[in-house]
Amino acid sequence: MFIDPNDFSGSDSERLNQAVARAAAEGVVVRIGKRKGEREYWLLDSAVLVPSNTVMILENCRWKLSNSCRDNFIRSANCVPGGEFVEQAENIHISGIGNVVLEGAENPRSTGDSGKRNKAYSTDYTSSYGTDGMIPDAMETWGDWRNIGILLVRVKNFSLEGVTVKDPHCWSISLEYCTDGLVRNIQFDSTGCLTEHSGKPFVRNQDGLDLRRGCKRIRIENIRGRTGDDVIALTAIAGRSRPAGQAKTTEFCGMQPEGEINDTCCISISNVQAYCAGGHHIVRFLNNGGVRIHHVQLEGLMDTAPADFHCKAAVKVGDTNYGGLAAAGDTYGFQISHIQSNAQHAILLAGPLTDSCISNIISFFHDGAVINRCAEEDGSYRGLAVNNITG
């Protein structure tokens, strides 16, 4: 038995939400195909909220955000703005069959993360396109977590597969404090600007998949396409405790007080065939402030950038920005192997990396070192083994 949103009434967002809620309550699958009626695609004015124990199948369908929408495509239903604590959710499975596309608005109200002011035309990295920024005395002129495409927070036992995200308003997919999950067969299609807009204004922070603090035991495989910003980023950056879902914040959750719960670890990434059209990084690891990233395996990355286009790095570890470098020993237990890079740096070690192995790296960019080590602190590369490097 399947629940079909075409059988409900109301706006497209209302019909989709009614179908998802009914399916979760009755323990059956919600199956979303083409919209019936004068148009075949679903036009969203607000996010589809997915509760625990939901199985959602998307089959040969297209979702598009409306120009009036300032919200996600999908987010876990436990994301209640203003709450002191996000309740644990579990057993959320979203699977695409055939050609499934989630597409941003043609003329979005807001784009970029919470550090970006919305403007008609972005002139530097402190601003990003958004019609809200053109309204005199408007209060909402900054990006926030609603610009993320798919947002899952504190979800245990989840899967997301078989979808294409096109022209997102910020990160395509963001996971916070999610555990025991699978993300696979995902394609990204963004360039750092609005491809369907006549002026092609800049859209900042178009990452593909971001794992934030507290993500554990997650498998990522078969990631393809192009993004305006980093394709995959593990960013476990220290923050502060605060109520959930505040305005002008990109992360829905504040930092949790229990130390190790904030660490991101036990992550495997395999078969990445992609590049950053914005010229940034393909896979990025960033942590600081005592939050650790450890036990990570990256196996198989092919830089698919055009021959004359060079991302900054195929793989980057650490950064002096975003709160500074991690302490030596807080980023460890990495296995990075079988990387084919056309970037300026195949491996850019901009921060410490210890007790790890980097092997089988090929660089087709011959104007610099294949592996660039930037950190200078004692012990920054303790126990780091490097072998079979070509470039």
N, C-alpha and C positions, 0 to 999 in steps of 0.2 A: 504494500500500500504506500502511495506517495501523496504528499500534500503539494498542491500546485497553487502558486500565488494568483494565477489567472482566475481562480474560483472565488476570489475575495473582491471587495469593492473599496473605493477610496483612491487616494493618490498612489503612485507606484511605490513610494516608500512605505505607505501604510499597508498596502497589499503584501509586500514582501515581509514586513515585520509581523503581520498577522499570521502569515503562513509559517514563518520560522517559529513563532511562539506556540502555535498549535502543534507543530511537529514535535517540538521538544516536550511539550506537556503530554502528548500521547505516545511518545517513544517510537515515532516513525520517521521516515526520511522526508525532508523537503527537497523537491526536485524543481529546479528553476530552468526553464527553457526560454524560448523566445516569447516576448510579450505578444499577446493577441490583441488585435485592434488596428488602429490607423498607422501605428509604427511598431516595429518589431523589437526595439531596444527599450530597456527600462531606464527611466529618467528619475534620478534621486534628488529629493529636496533635503533629505536627512539620512543619517546612517542606518544601516540594518544592524540591529542589536542581536547578538547571538548568545543565548544562555548556555549553561552546562547541558551536557547530554544532547547535543545537536549534531545531526549528520545532514550536511547540506551538499547537494549535488548540483553543479552548474553545468548545463549541457548546451553547447553551441548558442551561447547568449552573449549579449553586450549590455553592460551597465554604463551609464554616463551620468556624471554629476551635472545638475542644472546650474545655470548662471546665478541663481539665488541661493544655492546650497553652500553653507560653510560648515562642512562636516566630513567625516570619513565615508568611504564606501561601506566598510564593515568594521565593527568593533565588538569585543566581548561585552556582554550585557552587564557585567559587574563593574564597568567603568561608570560610576555615579559621581559627577562633579561635586566637590565640596566635602566628600566624606573623609573622615579621619583615617579610614583604612579600607582598602579594596578587598572585598571578600574573595576567597579562593573559588575559582571556577575549574571545571574539569570536563574532559571528554567532548571536545569540540573538533569536528572533522569537516573540512571544506575541500571538495574535490571537483576539479574542472574536467569535463569530457568534451573532446572536440575543440572547437575554436571559441574560447571564452576570453573576453576582453573587458577589463575595467578601465574606463577612460575618464580623465579629468574634464572639467568644464571648458567650453570654448572661450569664455570670458570670466574667469574665476574672481570671486570676491577677495580672496586672500591666498597667497602662496608663501613658501619659505618657512623656516623654523621661527622660534620665538625671539630670535635676535634680529629678525628682519622686519623693517618697516615697509608697509605696502605702499607702493607708488605707481603712478601711471607708467613711468619708465625708470627702470633700475639703472643707476649710474655707478654703483659700487657694491661691494659685498655686504653692506649694511642694509640693503633694501632689496625688495622683490616685488614683482608685479601683483596688483590686486585692486579691484574697483572700490573696495572699502576705503582705500587710501586716498581716493579722489573726492570723498564726501567732506565738505567743510565741517569742522568740529566733530568729526566722527571719533567715537571712543575706541572702536576696534580697528586699529590701523597697524597691528602687529600680527605676525603669524603665531600659531600655537599648535597644540596636539591635534586639533580638528583637521589640520591640513594633511595629516598622515593618511595614506590610502587604507591599509588594513592594520588595525591596532588591536593587539591581544595583550592583556595584562593579567598576571597571576593566573595563568591557565596551565593546568597539569593534564598531561596526556592529550595531545592535540596533533593535528596534521593539516597541512595546507599544500595543495598541489594542483598543477594543471591550469594555471591562469596566466594571462598576460596583463601587465599593468602599463597603461600608455598615458603619457603626459600627466603624472600625478602632481598634486599641488605642493608636495614636500616629499618625504620618504615614501616609497611604495608600500613597504611592510615594516612595522616596528613591533618588537617583542620586548616586554618588560617583566622580569621575574617569572618567566615561563619555563616550564620544565617538562622533560620526557616528551619530546616532540619531533616531528618530521616536517621539513620544508623541501619540496622537490618539484622538478619539472616546472620551473617558474621562468617566465620571459619578461624582460623589461624593455620598454621602448620610450626613451626620453632623451632630450638633447641639451637641457638647460635653458630652453626657451619654449614658448607656446608655438608649436609647429603649425597649428590650425588658425592662429591669429595673424591678421594681416601685417601687424607691426613686429611680430615675433619678439615680444619683450622677454626679458630674462626671468626665469623661475629658478630661485636658489634652492639648494639642499635637496635635489632630486636623487637621493640615495636609492638603491634598490632594496636591500634587506638589512635592517639594523637590529642587532641584539644588544639590548641595554643591560643595566645592572641585573644581577640575579638570575640570568638564564643558565640552565644546566641540563646536561644530557639531551642535546639536540643534534639531530643529523640533518645536514644540508647537502643536497646533491642536484646536479643537472640544472645549473643556473646559466641562462643565456641572455644575450641582447646587449643593449647599450643604456647608459644612465647619464644624467646630467651631473651627478656627483658620485661618490664611492659606490661601487656595485654591491659589495658586502662589507659591513662594518660591525665589529664587536667593540662597543664603546662603553666600558664600565667606568664611568667618571664619577668622582665623589660629588655629592650634593648635600642638601639639608633636608631634614624631616619637615613635612608640611602637609596640609590637606591635599587630597587628590584632585586632579583635574582643574587646577587653577588657570586663570587666564594668563596669557603671555608666558606659558611654560610649554616646552616641547615634550618632556616626559610627563606622563599622566601621574605617576607615583613620585613621591618624595623618597629620599634615601631611608632605608630601614635601619633601626638602631642596632639590630643583631649583626655583628661583624660579618661572618662568612656567608650569610644569606645574600649579601650584596655582590659576592664574587660571581663572575661568569666563568664556567669551566665545563669540561667534558663535552666539547663541541667538535664534531667532525664535519669537514667541508670537502666535497669532492666534485670533480668534473664541472669546473667553471669555464665557460666559453663566452667571454664578454669583454667589454672595454668601457671606460668612462669618457663619454663624448665631451664632458666638461674639462677634461685634461687632468683630473685629480688621480685617484687611486682605484685599483680594481678590488683588492682586498685589504682592509685596514684593521689594525688592532690597536686600541687606545685605552689605557687605564691610568688612574692616578689616585692620590689621596688615601692610600691604604686599601683601595678596592683592587682585587687581584683578578687577572685572567690567567688561567693555567689549564694544562691538559687539553691542548687543542691540536687537531690534526688537519692540515690542509694538503690534500693529495690531488694534484691534477688541475692546473690552471693554464688556459690558453688565451693569450692576449689576442683578441680578434680585431684590434684597431686597424684602420687602413695603413698601408706601408709607410706613408709620409706623415702619420699622426702618432704622437708619442705621449702617453699618459705620464704623469710624474713618477709613479711607481706601480709595478704590478702588485707588490706586497709591501706594506709599510707597517712598522711596529713603533709605537710611541710618538710623542709630539711634545714640543716645549710649550705649545699653546693649550687652551682648554683647561687651565688649572695647573699646568706644568707636568714634568716627567714623573713617571712611576718610580718608586724606590727600587733599587737593584734587589732582585729576588721576588718582586711582586708580579712579574710577567715571566712565566717559566713553563717547562713541560710541553714545548711546541715541537711538532714534527711537520716541517714544510718541505714538500718534495714535488718533483715533476712540474716545474714551472717553465713555460715558454713565454718570454716577455719581449715586447717591442717598446717598452716604456724607457724613460730616461734612467730609471733604476729598476733592475729586476727585483732586488730586495733592498729596501731602505730601512735601516735600523736607526731610527731617530730617537730611540730610547733604549733602556736596558732590556736584554733578553738573556735568560740564564737557563742552564740545564736543558738545552734544546738541541735539535739537529736540523740542519738545512742541507738538502742534497738534490742532485739532479736538476740543476738550474741552467737554462739556456737563454742567453740574451742576444737579441738581434740588433741592439743599439750599441754601437761600438765607440761612443765618445766618452765613456765613463766606466767606473768600476761596476761589475755585476752586483756585488754586495757592498753597500756603502754604510760604514759604521760611524755614527755621529756622537753617541754618548761617550762621555769622558770620565765618569765617576769610576772609582776603583770597584772592581767586581761587576761592572755592567754586563760583561759577556762571559762570566764564569760558567764553565761547563758547556760552552757552545761549540758543537762540532759542525764543521763545514766540509763537504766533499762533492766531487764530481760537478764542478762549475765550468761552464763553457760560455765564452763571450769575448 
